[in-house]
Amino acid sequence: MNGTSRLVAWNIGRASQEVSSQRNAGDFFATLAPWLVTAALVDWLVTRTITRFAIFVPKTPEMITGYQWLNWLGLAGSTMAAFLALLGVGAIVVIEWRVRRAWWLALPIAGLAMITVLAPFFPPAIWLPGYALLAVMVLLALSWRIVRTRASATVRLALLLPVLAMIAAALYQAAPTLYALLRWSGPSAWGLPLFRAGEGLVVLGAVALWWAYGRRADRHSWLAGCLLASLFAAAYLATPAMTATIVVWSHGLTLTLPWWLYAAALLLFGVTVIHALRSGRRSVAYALLLLAAAGYAPQLSSQFWFGVIGLWLLSEESKGVIQIVHPS
């Protein structure tokens, strides 16, 4: 009886410790998320979009000075975003390892983070194969977490489609490294079809995310979303080549599908984000903005981390574990 009492007390103590750890994790991400999202948006909209768009604009001396300041702002935001993303990834590793005992998710994330930190000190040929392998492992582990969650089928599908799109892009980017490592002749016959399939998953993912989180949006959210979609449509119809180039640089999408599909996806995604902000579901809005900042086929490890953190936050929010709400 005495041993049973000790066992029950130990289980209660462990459960209380896990609840406390999850609460601390929620507090940490509530503090980190606004800064991370702000820096990630600067990296996306300033460094990868506005400064590159300026290439097409004739520049006076005053505009060149303004461009330099804008470029410095973008570099500062990108640096801060990379640092904060690494902090967020470290927090995920601690939570998954100490609280969840989910070593199958914590270990590949930790290994990938270690490669990211040490990569500048070694030639790419040494670390690139391991980075590609661990990136795919992280995404597969997240897929398994999403499939196993107790959320509704609608939410699981909405989370699974962006992960599958990231897996398609990661495999496409890893193909040259794999072929070089195995001394196969390239390029791969499956790379481009896989990349285009992933681009289709991005569009479908926007629809699924809207259905899961934004279909009850009010008319103000719809008006704001229509404005975003209209701006994209007007830019594409006016200068399709330049718009496609900017979108590739900014987000990684090649616009190989009909343009109106991307406009519709942008409309629904914008409605979802704005509705989440207006309804006080900050964790959903922040996660979706991080996914947008990550883009399709991220070129930098920090951009890949934006997507991983965003997906992880959405999976946690779907279980009611970590929620960042508007303070009352």
N, C-alpha and C positions, 0 to 999 in steps of 0.2 A: 504493500500500500504506500509505504514511504517512497519507494523507487518510482511508483506510478505518479505520485504527487510531484516529485522532482522533474519527471519527464514532461508532465503537463505544464509545469512552471517554465521549463526551458523552452517549450514550444510557444507558450504565450510571450515569453521574453523575446524570442526570435521573431515572432510575428510583429510585435511592437517595434522592434528594431527595423524591420523591413518597411513598416508603415512610416516610421520616422525618416528613413533613408529616402523613400519615395517623396515624402513631403519636402525634404531638403533639395532633392533633385528638381522638383517643381519650382521651388523658390529660386534655385540657381538659374534655371532656364527662363523663368519670368524676368530675371535681371539681365541675362545675357541676350535673350532673343531680340529685343528692340534694337540694341546696338549692332548685333550681327546682321539683322535684316537691313538696317540703314547702310552699313558698310557694304553689304552684298549688292544692294541696289545701286550704290555709287559705282562699284566695280562693273556692274552690268550696264547701267544707263549712261554713265560718264565715260569710263575707260574703254568699254567695248562698243559703245554706240555713238555718242555725241562726238567724241574726239575723232573717231574714224569717219563719221559723216562730214566732218569739217574738211576732209581731204578733197571733197568735191566742190567746196565753196571757195571762190576767189577771195584772197585775204589782203586787206590793207594792213599797214604797220600796226594800227590799233587792234585789229582783229588778231594779228599774230601774237601780240602781247596777251590778249584775252585767252587765246588758245593755249598759250604756255601756262597761264594760271589754271585753266581748266584741266590741263594735262597733269599738273602737279596735284590738284585736288583728286583726280582719278587715281593717281599712283598712291596717294596717301590712303584713300578709301580701300583700294585693292590690298594694300599691305595690312591695314587694320582688319579687313575681312578675313584674310588668310590666318591671321593670329587668332581672332575670335572663333573661327571655324575649328581651328586646332584645339582650342579650349573646349568647345562643345563636343568634339569627338572624344577628347579625353574624359569628359564627364559621362558620355555614353558608355565608354569602356568600363569605368568604375561601377556604374549602375548595373550593367549587364553582368559583370563578373562578381561583384560583392553582394548585390541584392537579388538578382535573378538566377545566379549560377549558370547563366547562358554562355558557357565558354565557346560554344560553336559560333556565336556572333561576336563576342568580345575579342577573341584571339585574332581573327582576320582583320578586324578594325584596328586593333593595336599594332599588328604587323604592318599594315598599310600606313598607319600614321608614322611608325618608326622609319619606314622607307622614305616617306615624304620629307622627314626631318634630315635624314642622312644623304639624300640624293645629291645635293649640291657638291658633296665631297668625293663622289665616285663617277666614273664614266657611265653614260646611259646603258651601255651594253651589259653592265653588271647588274643594275637594279631594275631595268625596264621589264624583263620577263616576270620577275617576282611581283612587281607592281601590277602588271596586267592580270596575273593569276589571282592575286589577293583582291583586286577590285571586283572581279567577277564573283569570287567567293563571298564577298561582303553583300553584293546584290542578291545572290542566291539565298544567303542566310536571311536577309530582309524579306525575300519572297516567302520563305518558309514561315517566318514570324507572322506575316500578314495572313497567310493561308490558315494558320492555326489560331488566329485571334477569334474571339467570340463575337465580333462585330457582325452586323448584318451582311448578307451576300452583296448588297449594293455597295456598301463601304469597302468591303474586301476587294471587289472588282475595281473600284475607283482607285484604290491604292496599288493594286497589282499592275495595272496598265502602265503607269509611269515607271515602275521598277523594270518591267519587261522592255520598255523603250530604252532605259539606261543600259540594260544588259545587251540589247542589240547594238547600241552605239559602242559599248565597251569591247564587245567581240570584234566589231568592225575595226576599231582602233588597234586592237591587239593582233590582228591578222598579219601585218607586216613583220612585227616582232616574232611571232610564231613561225612564219615562213623562213625568216632569216635564221632563227635558232635551229630549225630542222633542215635547213639548206634545201628548202623546196623552191621550185620556180613559181614566181608570182606574176601578177597579183592574183588573189583568190577569186574563184568564180562565184563564190557565195557572198562575198563582202558587200558589194553594191546592193543586191536584192535585200540583204539583211538590213542594211542601213535605211533603205526606203521603207521596209516594213516597220522599222522602229519609228520613222517619221510619221507613218500612219497611226502608230500606237500613241504618239504624242497628241494627235488630233482627237482620237477616240478617248484618250485619258481626260482631256478637257471636258468632253461631254459627260463622261462618267463622274468626274469630280463635281460638275454642276448638279447632276442628278442626286448625288449623295449629300451635298452640302449647300447648294444654292438654288434649288428649284422653288423654294418658298420666298425668293427675294422680292422686295417691294419695287415699285416703279422707279424710285430714285436710283436704285442699284442698276436697274435695266437701262435707264437713261445714261448713266455713266459708262456702262459697258458698251452701249451703242456708240457713244462718242469715241471710245478707243478703237472699236472695229471700223468706224467710219473713217478715222484718220488713217488707219492702215490701208483700207480700200482705196481712198483717194490718192495716197502716195503710190500705191502699186499701179493703179490705172494711169497715173500721170507719168511715172518713170519706172516701169517694171524692172528693167535691168539694174538700176541703181538701188531700188528697194530690195530686190533679191540679194544683192551684194551686201547691203547693210544688215539684212536679217541673218545671212550666213555668218558674218563677223560677230553680230550681237548675240544671236541665240543658237546658231548651228543648224538651223533649218534651211534646206535648199529650195523650198517652194516648188518642188516637183509635182505636187498634187495641185488640183485646181485652186486658184487663189481664194475663191469664196469659202472653201473649207477652212482655210487658215483664219479668214475673217470671222467665220462662225465660231471657231474654237476660241479665238481671242475674245469675242463677245461673251461666250459662256464662262470662260475663265475669269474675265474681269468682273462679271456679275457675281460670281462665286466669292471672289476675294472681297469685293465691296460689301456684299451681304454679310460675310463673316465679320468684317470690321464693324458694321452698323449694328449687328446683333450681339456684339460683345464677345464673340468667339475668337479671341486674339490668337490662340494656339493654331487654329485652322488657317487664319489669314497669314500669320507669319510663316507657317510651313509651306503654304502655296506660293508665297513670294520668294521663299528660298528655292523652291523648285523652278520658278521662273528665272531667277538669277543664275541657277546652275546651267540652264539651257540644255539643248540636245547635243550630245557628244562633247562634253566639257573638255577644254584644251588644257586646263590647269588642275592640279590636285585640289586647290581651294574650291574651285567650282564643283568638282565632284563631291566634296564634303558638303557643300550647300544642299545638294540633292539628297545625300544620305541623311543629314540632320533633318531636312524637311520631311522625308518619308518616315523617319523614326518618330518625329513629333506627331505626325498624323496617326501612326499606329498606336502611340501611347494615348492620344486624345480619344481614339475610338474605343479604348478600354476604360476611359475615365480615370487614368492614372495621373497624367500630367495635363492640366488645363490652365491656359493663360487667359484669364477673363478680364474684361474692363473693370477697373476698380469702381466700386459703388460709392 
